[in-house]
């Protein structure tokens, strides 16, 4: 085996191990963050555990599913291209979203709430605005009320099974463009959901996480637009 191949395998092992460790330890970290370090008087004023159908629980469940697909797509493209910028972006997305997914699932464990729920995904976004107009609420119109799951796409922005199959068989620049387009759509759907939590969730640590998601994913959207432009392409309309 050449030195280059050994280095490549070490990089891939480190990347995979980092994501696995993020998932392993994120749940433990969420206990402290969800409790906010409260003690004494702070503990007495801490919010009650969210209800099973609250925005807090709904966001944690739905975003965990949404993030899982982003991690999957990022690992797929890592093996379909040798472009270092795209591989680095994919690693960053996989690592970040695997860690956040661990936090979300950790909160559900902490709250002793189910990780899955029957019914339409993202219903929590509409439930928080019953009797109120959705006009002017960026990205929220139709969320949890009109999106129809199809071909494995459970929520806005999620890729379909057909699209994932195309990504698994694409190579080189074709794989890069498809990944960047799919992930752009994915981020847009995720940003809308995170904005919903920032408005509706009651757990401060979760609201902070949601706001951080919006900022980070918007920055990645700008980066992906540049990568697409460099390949003579653009996000899907």
Short mmCIF file of the C-alpha atoms (twelve columns), coordinates in Angstrom:
data_MODEL
# 
_entry.id   MODEL 
# 
loop_
_atom_site.group_PDB 
_atom_site.id 
_atom_site.type_symbol 
_atom_site.label_atom_id 
_atom_site.label_alt_id 
_atom_site.label_comp_id 
_atom_site.label_asym_id 
_atom_site.label_seq_id 
_atom_site.Cartn_x 
_atom_site.Cartn_y 
_atom_site.Cartn_z 
_atom_site.pdbx_PDB_model_num 
ATOM 1   C CA . UNK A 1   0.000   0.000  0.000   1 
ATOM 2   C CA . UNK A 2   1.452   3.429  -0.942  1 
ATOM 3   C CA . UNK A 3   1.943   6.210  1.597   1 
ATOM 4   C CA . UNK A 4   -0.732  8.262  -0.199  1 
ATOM 5   C CA . UNK A 5   -3.302  5.519  0.139   1 
ATOM 6   C CA . UNK A 6   -2.432  5.021  3.813   1 
ATOM 7   C CA . UNK A 7   -2.888  8.745  4.451   1 
ATOM 8   C CA . UNK A 8   -6.224  8.701  2.566   1 
ATOM 9   C CA . UNK A 9   -7.497  5.826  4.654   1 
ATOM 10  C CA . UNK A 10  -6.395  7.535  7.857   1 
ATOM 11  C CA . UNK A 11  -8.274  10.711 6.856   1 
ATOM 12  C CA . UNK A 12  -11.451 8.726  6.119   1 
ATOM 13  C CA . UNK A 13  -11.121 6.808  9.392   1 
ATOM 14  C CA . UNK A 14  -10.690 10.030 11.355  1 
ATOM 15  C CA . UNK A 15  -13.689 11.608 9.590   1 
ATOM 16  C CA . UNK A 16  -15.909 8.627  10.317  1 
ATOM 17  C CA . UNK A 17  -14.674 8.353  13.885  1 
ATOM 18  C CA . UNK A 18  -15.318 12.034 14.556  1 
ATOM 19  C CA . UNK A 19  -18.948 11.703 13.537  1 
ATOM 20  C CA . UNK A 20  -19.379 8.515  15.574  1 
ATOM 21  C CA . UNK A 21  -17.873 10.150 18.655  1 
ATOM 22  C CA . UNK A 22  -20.075 13.214 18.177  1 
ATOM 23  C CA . UNK A 23  -23.157 11.004 18.230  1 
ATOM 24  C CA . UNK A 24  -21.864 9.040  21.221  1 
ATOM 25  C CA . UNK A 25  -21.117 12.005 23.479  1 
ATOM 26  C CA . UNK A 26  -23.601 14.649 22.307  1 
ATOM 27  C CA . UNK A 27  -26.411 13.047 24.291  1 
ATOM 28  C CA . UNK A 28  -24.479 13.441 27.525  1 
ATOM 29  C CA . UNK A 29  -23.673 17.055 26.736  1 
ATOM 30  C CA . UNK A 30  -27.329 17.874 26.177  1 
ATOM 31  C CA . UNK A 31  -28.232 17.073 29.773  1 
ATOM 32  C CA . UNK A 32  -26.223 20.023 31.053  1 
ATOM 33  C CA . UNK A 33  -27.326 22.369 28.264  1 
ATOM 34  C CA . UNK A 34  -31.026 21.506 28.551  1 
ATOM 35  C CA . UNK A 35  -30.908 22.028 32.305  1 
ATOM 36  C CA . UNK A 36  -29.042 25.263 31.717  1 
ATOM 37  C CA . UNK A 37  -26.801 24.619 34.714  1 
ATOM 38  C CA . UNK A 38  -29.731 25.574 36.941  1 
ATOM 39  C CA . UNK A 39  -29.413 25.207 40.690  1 
ATOM 40  C CA . UNK A 40  -31.112 26.727 43.708  1 
ATOM 41  C CA . UNK A 41  -33.442 29.553 42.722  1 
ATOM 42  C CA . UNK A 42  -32.732 28.997 39.030  1 
ATOM 43  C CA . UNK A 43  -33.990 25.426 39.239  1 
ATOM 44  C CA . UNK A 44  -37.228 26.599 40.821  1 
ATOM 45  C CA . UNK A 45  -37.891 28.925 37.884  1 
ATOM 46  C CA . UNK A 46  -36.798 26.438 35.179  1 
ATOM 47  C CA . UNK A 47  -39.444 25.612 32.544  1 
ATOM 48  C CA . UNK A 48  -41.420 22.411 32.839  1 
ATOM 49  C CA . UNK A 49  -40.612 19.433 30.644  1 
ATOM 50  C CA . UNK A 50  -42.045 20.031 27.142  1 
ATOM 51  C CA . UNK A 51  -45.177 18.119 26.196  1 
ATOM 52  C CA . UNK A 52  -45.027 15.350 23.608  1 
ATOM 53  C CA . UNK A 53  -46.772 17.510 20.995  1 
ATOM 54  C CA . UNK A 54  -44.990 20.767 21.812  1 
ATOM 55  C CA . UNK A 55  -42.886 22.727 19.367  1 
ATOM 56  C CA . UNK A 56  -39.798 21.759 21.388  1 
ATOM 57  C CA . UNK A 57  -40.442 18.032 21.003  1 
ATOM 58  C CA . UNK A 58  -41.680 18.324 17.422  1 
ATOM 59  C CA . UNK A 59  -38.623 20.258 16.314  1 
ATOM 60  C CA . UNK A 60  -36.271 17.807 18.035  1 
ATOM 61  C CA . UNK A 61  -37.921 14.822 16.345  1 
ATOM 62  C CA . UNK A 62  -38.273 16.324 12.874  1 
ATOM 63  C CA . UNK A 63  -34.876 17.992 12.716  1 
ATOM 64  C CA . UNK A 64  -33.201 14.758 13.836  1 
ATOM 65  C CA . UNK A 65  -34.740 13.030 10.793  1 
ATOM 66  C CA . UNK A 66  -33.862 15.957 8.528   1 
ATOM 67  C CA . UNK A 67  -30.256 15.988 9.753   1 
ATOM 68  C CA . UNK A 68  -29.866 12.242 9.290   1 
ATOM 69  C CA . UNK A 69  -30.412 12.596 5.550   1 
ATOM 70  C CA . UNK A 70  -27.870 15.435 5.323   1 
ATOM 71  C CA . UNK A 71  -25.296 13.184 6.993   1 
ATOM 72  C CA . UNK A 72  -26.163 10.355 4.594   1 
ATOM 73  C CA . UNK A 73  -25.831 12.548 1.487   1 
ATOM 74  C CA . UNK A 74  -22.526 13.941 2.709   1 
ATOM 75  C CA . UNK A 75  -21.022 10.482 3.183   1 
ATOM 76  C CA . UNK A 76  -22.283 9.450  -0.254  1 
ATOM 77  C CA . UNK A 77  -20.623 12.358 -2.081  1 
ATOM 78  C CA . UNK A 78  -17.382 11.864 -0.156  1 
ATOM 79  C CA . UNK A 79  -16.948 8.612  -2.062  1 
ATOM 80  C CA . UNK A 80  -18.116 10.002 -5.425  1 
ATOM 81  C CA . UNK A 81  -15.661 12.881 -5.852  1 
ATOM 82  C CA . UNK A 82  -12.013 13.716 -5.247  1 
ATOM 83  C CA . UNK A 83  -12.580 17.472 -5.129  1 
ATOM 84  C CA . UNK A 84  -11.153 18.616 -1.793  1 
ATOM 85  C CA . UNK A 85  -13.446 21.651 -1.363  1 
ATOM 86  C CA . UNK A 86  -16.593 19.586 -1.820  1 
ATOM 87  C CA . UNK A 87  -15.262 16.760 0.372   1 
ATOM 88  C CA . UNK A 88  -14.328 19.257 3.110   1 
ATOM 89  C CA . UNK A 89  -17.771 20.881 2.957   1 
ATOM 90  C CA . UNK A 90  -19.430 17.454 3.099   1 
ATOM 91  C CA . UNK A 91  -17.311 16.498 6.124   1 
ATOM 92  C CA . UNK A 92  -18.211 19.735 7.931   1 
ATOM 93  C CA . UNK A 93  -21.920 19.239 7.274   1 
ATOM 94  C CA . UNK A 94  -21.835 15.573 8.335   1 
ATOM 95  C CA . UNK A 95  -19.881 16.301 11.497  1 
ATOM 96  C CA . UNK A 96  -21.980 19.309 12.528  1 
ATOM 97  C CA . UNK A 97  -25.350 17.766 11.816  1 
ATOM 98  C CA . UNK A 98  -24.482 14.407 13.388  1 
ATOM 99  C CA . UNK A 99  -23.496 16.277 16.547  1 
ATOM 100 C CA . UNK A 100 -26.681 18.365 16.521  1 
ATOM 101 C CA . UNK A 101 -28.773 15.269 15.877  1 
ATOM 102 C CA . UNK A 102 -27.240 13.670 18.958  1 
ATOM 103 C CA . UNK A 103 -28.200 16.729 20.993  1 
ATOM 104 C CA . UNK A 104 -31.797 16.680 19.741  1 
ATOM 105 C CA . UNK A 105 -32.234 12.988 20.486  1 
ATOM 106 C CA . UNK A 106 -30.533 13.484 23.837  1 
ATOM 107 C CA . UNK A 107 -33.104 16.119 24.779  1 
ATOM 108 C CA . UNK A 108 -35.938 13.759 23.905  1 
ATOM 109 C CA . UNK A 109 -34.349 11.143 26.158  1 
ATOM 110 C CA . UNK A 110 -33.941 13.699 28.916  1 
ATOM 111 C CA . UNK A 111 -37.586 14.716 28.591  1 
ATOM 112 C CA . UNK A 112 -38.644 11.030 28.418  1 
ATOM 113 C CA . UNK A 113 -40.512 11.693 25.175  1 
ATOM 114 C CA . UNK A 114 -40.807 9.391  22.134  1 
ATOM 115 C CA . UNK A 115 -38.383 9.921  19.259  1 
ATOM 116 C CA . UNK A 116 -41.118 9.241  16.716  1 
ATOM 117 C CA . UNK A 117 -44.702 10.428 16.558  1 
ATOM 118 C CA . UNK A 118 -47.691 9.472  14.488  1 
ATOM 119 C CA . UNK A 119 -49.145 12.010 12.124  1 
ATOM 120 C CA . UNK A 120 -47.851 14.619 9.751   1 
ATOM 121 C CA . UNK A 121 -44.257 15.831 10.263  1 
ATOM 122 C CA . UNK A 122 -43.835 19.505 11.142  1 
ATOM 123 C CA . UNK A 123 -47.400 19.836 12.365  1 
ATOM 124 C CA . UNK A 124 -45.961 21.644 15.383  1 
ATOM 125 C CA . UNK A 125 -45.144 24.635 13.172  1 
ATOM 126 C CA . UNK A 126 -48.765 25.147 12.174  1 
ATOM 127 C CA . UNK A 127 -50.152 24.316 15.619  1 
ATOM 128 C CA . UNK A 128 -48.378 27.301 17.121  1 
ATOM 129 C CA . UNK A 129 -50.258 29.649 14.849  1 
ATOM 130 C CA . UNK A 130 -53.821 28.369 14.877  1 
ATOM 131 C CA . UNK A 131 -56.162 31.253 14.272  1 
ATOM 132 C CA . UNK A 132 -53.315 33.513 13.125  1 
ATOM 133 C CA . UNK A 133 -52.351 34.561 9.629   1 
ATOM 134 C CA . UNK A 134 -49.183 32.990 8.223   1 
ATOM 135 C CA . UNK A 135 -48.647 35.975 5.912   1 
ATOM 136 C CA . UNK A 136 -45.180 37.457 6.165   1 
ATOM 137 C CA . UNK A 137 -43.713 34.531 8.107   1 
ATOM 138 C CA . UNK A 138 -40.718 33.552 6.017   1 
ATOM 139 C CA . UNK A 139 -40.904 29.998 4.782   1 
ATOM 140 C CA . UNK A 140 -43.608 28.934 7.203   1 
ATOM 141 C CA . UNK A 141 -46.671 29.065 4.966   1 
ATOM 142 C CA . UNK A 142 -47.675 25.485 4.216   1 
ATOM 143 C CA . UNK A 143 -45.246 23.990 6.730   1 
ATOM 144 C CA . UNK A 144 -46.942 21.160 8.572   1 
ATOM 145 C CA . UNK A 145 -50.177 21.763 6.694   1 
ATOM 146 C CA . UNK A 146 -49.662 21.196 2.994   1 
ATOM 147 C CA . UNK A 147 -46.461 19.298 2.272   1 
ATOM 148 C CA . UNK A 148 -47.089 15.789 1.021   1 
ATOM 149 C CA . UNK A 149 -44.450 13.166 1.700   1 
ATOM 150 C CA . UNK A 150 -43.416 11.397 -1.489  1 
ATOM 151 C CA . UNK A 151 -40.723 8.930  -2.548  1 
ATOM 152 C CA . UNK A 152 -39.020 9.107  0.830   1 
ATOM 153 C CA . UNK A 153 -39.039 12.906 1.064   1 
ATOM 154 C CA . UNK A 154 -40.811 13.411 4.391   1 
ATOM 155 C CA . UNK A 155 -40.350 17.166 4.831   1 
ATOM 156 C CA . UNK A 156 -39.595 20.233 2.691   1 
ATOM 157 C CA . UNK A 157 -36.044 20.204 1.393   1 
ATOM 158 C CA . UNK A 158 -35.489 16.479 1.823   1 
ATOM 159 C CA . UNK A 159 -34.239 14.548 -1.186  1 
ATOM 160 C CA . UNK A 160 -36.289 11.715 -2.628  1 
ATOM 161 C CA . UNK A 161 -35.126 8.100  -2.818  1 
ATOM 162 C CA . UNK A 162 -34.781 8.538  -6.586  1 
ATOM 163 C CA . UNK A 163 -32.482 11.533 -6.111  1 
ATOM 164 C CA . UNK A 164 -30.372 9.675  -3.560  1 
ATOM 165 C CA . UNK A 165 -30.027 6.759  -5.984  1 
ATOM 166 C CA . UNK A 166 -28.825 9.192  -8.658  1 
ATOM 167 C CA . UNK A 167 -26.262 10.615 -6.242  1 
ATOM 168 C CA . UNK A 168 -24.980 7.109  -5.418  1 
ATOM 169 C CA . UNK A 169 -24.260 6.418  -9.088  1 
ATOM 170 C CA . UNK A 170 -22.924 9.835  -10.148 1 
ATOM 171 C CA . UNK A 171 -19.204 10.565 -10.304 1 
ATOM 172 C CA . UNK A 172 -16.914 13.555 -10.346 1 
ATOM 173 C CA . UNK A 173 -18.398 16.912 -11.245 1 
ATOM 174 C CA . UNK A 174 -21.844 15.407 -11.895 1 
ATOM 175 C CA . UNK A 175 -21.917 14.097 -8.310  1 
ATOM 176 C CA . UNK A 176 -20.666 17.427 -6.982  1 
ATOM 177 C CA . UNK A 177 -23.348 19.457 -8.757  1 
ATOM 178 C CA . UNK A 178 -26.135 17.084 -7.741  1 
ATOM 179 C CA . UNK A 179 -24.976 17.048 -4.112  1 
ATOM 180 C CA . UNK A 180 -24.687 20.832 -3.956  1 
ATOM 181 C CA . UNK A 181 -28.160 21.269 -5.434  1 
ATOM 182 C CA . UNK A 182 -29.759 18.680 -3.159  1 
ATOM 183 C CA . UNK A 183 -28.002 20.067 -0.093  1 
ATOM 184 C CA . UNK A 184 -29.032 23.622 -1.016  1 
ATOM 185 C CA . UNK A 185 -32.677 22.535 -1.033  1 
ATOM 186 C CA . UNK A 186 -32.074 20.590 2.182   1 
ATOM 187 C CA . UNK A 187 -30.579 23.604 3.955   1 
ATOM 188 C CA . UNK A 188 -33.425 25.864 2.864   1 
ATOM 189 C CA . UNK A 189 -35.951 23.452 4.362   1 
ATOM 190 C CA . UNK A 190 -33.866 23.119 7.512   1 
ATOM 191 C CA . UNK A 191 -33.534 26.894 7.911   1 
ATOM 192 C CA . UNK A 192 -37.305 27.351 7.712   1 
ATOM 193 C CA . UNK A 193 -37.784 24.690 10.379  1 
ATOM 194 C CA . UNK A 194 -35.099 26.205 12.627  1 
ATOM 195 C CA . UNK A 195 -36.713 29.633 12.305  1 
ATOM 196 C CA . UNK A 196 -39.960 28.037 13.407  1 
ATOM 197 C CA . UNK A 197 -38.303 26.682 16.543  1 
ATOM 198 C CA . UNK A 198 -36.668 30.038 17.243  1 
ATOM 199 C CA . UNK A 199 -40.179 31.515 17.312  1 
ATOM 200 C CA . UNK A 200 -42.116 28.703 18.997  1 
ATOM 201 C CA . UNK A 201 -39.812 26.621 21.181  1 
ATOM 202 C CA . UNK A 202 -39.684 27.394 24.896  1 
ATOM 203 C CA . UNK A 203 -36.439 25.664 25.959  1 
ATOM 204 C CA . UNK A 204 -33.732 28.334 25.794  1 
ATOM 205 C CA . UNK A 205 -30.925 25.951 24.854  1 
ATOM 206 C CA . UNK A 206 -33.006 24.588 21.968  1 
ATOM 207 C CA . UNK A 207 -33.876 28.087 20.736  1 
ATOM 208 C CA . UNK A 208 -30.172 28.970 20.779  1 
ATOM 209 C CA . UNK A 209 -29.362 25.828 18.818  1 
ATOM 210 C CA . UNK A 210 -32.041 26.677 16.249  1 
ATOM 211 C CA . UNK A 211 -30.724 30.211 15.780  1 
ATOM 212 C CA . UNK A 212 -27.221 28.820 15.373  1 
ATOM 213 C CA . UNK A 213 -28.477 26.428 12.696  1 
ATOM 214 C CA . UNK A 214 -29.952 29.318 10.721  1 
ATOM 215 C CA . UNK A 215 -26.694 31.274 10.778  1 
ATOM 216 C CA . UNK A 216 -24.433 28.321 9.970   1 
ATOM 217 C CA . UNK A 217 -26.594 26.885 7.199   1 
ATOM 218 C CA . UNK A 218 -27.062 30.292 5.582   1 
ATOM 219 C CA . UNK A 219 -23.284 30.628 5.431   1 
ATOM 220 C CA . UNK A 220 -23.054 27.171 3.844   1 
ATOM 221 C CA . UNK A 221 -25.736 28.147 1.319   1 
ATOM 222 C CA . UNK A 222 -23.516 31.019 0.195   1 
ATOM 223 C CA . UNK A 223 -20.539 28.681 -0.090  1 
ATOM 224 C CA . UNK A 224 -22.534 26.128 -2.098  1 
ATOM 225 C CA . UNK A 225 -23.779 28.831 -4.473  1 
ATOM 226 C CA . UNK A 226 -20.155 29.752 -5.150  1 
ATOM 227 C CA . UNK A 227 -19.166 26.126 -5.719  1 
ATOM 228 C CA . UNK A 228 -22.048 25.662 -8.142  1 
ATOM 229 C CA . UNK A 229 -21.164 28.858 -10.020 1 
ATOM 230 C CA . UNK A 230 -17.575 27.627 -10.389 1 
ATOM 231 C CA . UNK A 231 -19.017 24.583 -12.140 1 
ATOM 232 C CA . UNK A 232 -21.223 26.623 -14.455 1 
ATOM 233 C CA . UNK A 233 -24.332 25.659 -12.510 1 
ATOM 234 C CA . UNK A 234 -26.786 27.147 -10.027 1 
ATOM 235 C CA . UNK A 235 -29.261 26.031 -7.349  1 
ATOM 236 C CA . UNK A 236 -32.545 24.587 -8.565  1 
ATOM 237 C CA . UNK A 237 -35.438 27.007 -8.784  1 
# 
